[in-house]
Amino acid sequence: MPKKKIAVIGAGYVGSTTAYTLLMNNTADEIVLIDVNRDKAEGDALDMNHGMSFLPPVRFYSGWYEDCADAAMVVLTAGAAQKPGESRMELLGRNLRVFDDVLSKLLPVLAPNALLLTVTNPVDVLTKYVLERSHLPASRVMGSGTVLDTSRLKWAIAGHVGIDPRDVHTFVIGEHGDTEVAAFSATTISGMRLDEYCAQCKRHGCDALNQLSAIHDEVRNAAYGIIEKKGATYYAVALAVNRIAEAVLNDQKAILTVSGLVDGAYGLRDVCLSLPRIVGAGGMERLLEVPYSPAETAQLRHSAETIRQAHKSGGYGVSCPLKEIPPA
C-alpha cells in the first residue's frame, strides 16, 4: 500500500488542531507539521508524541518544506486569523501574501502526484491561486470549501426536527462565506424531502419549513459568533479536513462539497467554489450536477461572481515574494 503521509503547513489554531485530529483518527501513517515558527511546530509535535503510547503507531514530527517531497497530501492552513467582525474576503490581501511565500518554498519540492488541500480563508480564492501557481491537474487542487458549512446545516436542521444529524442529507454550495447557498431543494431526511418529513414529523413546536431562512442565517453566520466568543474556529474545521483526508487516502469515493475548479456546470467557468464532488484517491474525481431550484441556481451564480470579483480586487495572480509571515 502507498504510504499515507500528510504534511500540514501552518501550526496555528487550525493547523495544530487538524494535525491532532488526523492523529487521533489514525488517518495517516505519517504526519509532518511545518510552521515558520519552528519552535511552535516542534512543541506541538513533542506534545502529541508524548501521548503516542495511547494510540496506534503514527510517525509524527515537525519539519520543513523538503519533508513534503513524499507527502500524498499537503494541507495548507497557514495565514492570518479572521478578526471579530471581519469577513473572509477581507482576509484576502494578507493571506495572498502568506500563500505566495509558502508556495515559493513548497512547489519546488512537491511530488507530481501530490494533492493540495487549501483550508485558509478566503478558501475559494486561495484555492484558485494555488491551482494556477502549482500547474497541477485541477482534480488535485481543492479547498475545504463548504464541507464544514454543510455539516453545520445538517446539525441545524436536525436540531429543529429532532433527529440525528447523520440522517440529514443536504448541501451548502458556492462560496465558503457570506454568499453561500443552502440547498434546501436538495435536502432529504432518510430519502424523504424535507417537506414530506415535516408533514409526518408531528414534533411539538417544530416549525422547520417556516424557519429555513433563519436556519440558513444561523449557518452562514456561525463562524462570526464563534470568533466573537472565543477568537477562532478550529475544532469543527479540523474534523472536516480529517473527513476529506480519509476520503482521499482511503479512496472512499465520498461525496463532499469541497471547493474546486468549475468549468461549465450551471453555466459557470474558471472559478473555484463548492459543489458536491466524488472525492477519492484521484482527488476530485467527478462533479455532481444536482438539480437545484431556479432561485438556488441564481444564488449560486451570484456567489460565483462574488468570488470572481474578489480575484480581481485582491491582486489575485500577482506573485510578490515577501518575508515569511507567522500565521496567527
Salt bridges, closest charged atoms under 4 A:
GLU30 OE1 - LYS3 NZ 3.19
GLU30 OE2 - LYS5 NZ 3.38
GLU30 OE2 - ARG59 NH1 3.15
ASP44 OD2 - LYS40 NZ 2.58
ASP70 OD2 - LYS3 NZ 2.89
ASP70 OD1 - LYS5 NZ 2.60
GLU86 OE2 - ARG94 NH2 2.66
ASP100 OD1 - ARG133 NH1 2.67
ASP101 OD1 - LYS105 NZ 3.01
GLU132 OE2 - LYS128 NZ 2.90
ASP149 OD1 - HIS176 ND1 2.59
ASP164 OD2 - ARG166 NH2 2.77
ASP195 OD1 - ARG193 NE 3.19
GLU196 OE2 - ARG193 NH1 3.14
ASP217 OD1 - ARG220 NH2 2.20
GLU246 OE1 - ARG243 NH1 3.69
ASP251 OD1 - LYS253 NZ 2.98
ASP263 OD1 - ARG269 NH1 3.28
ASP270 OD1 - LYS128 NZ 3.23
GLU285 OE1 - LYS253 NZ 2.66
GLU305 OE1 - ARG308 NH1 2.90
GLU324 OE2 - LYS105 NZ 3.35
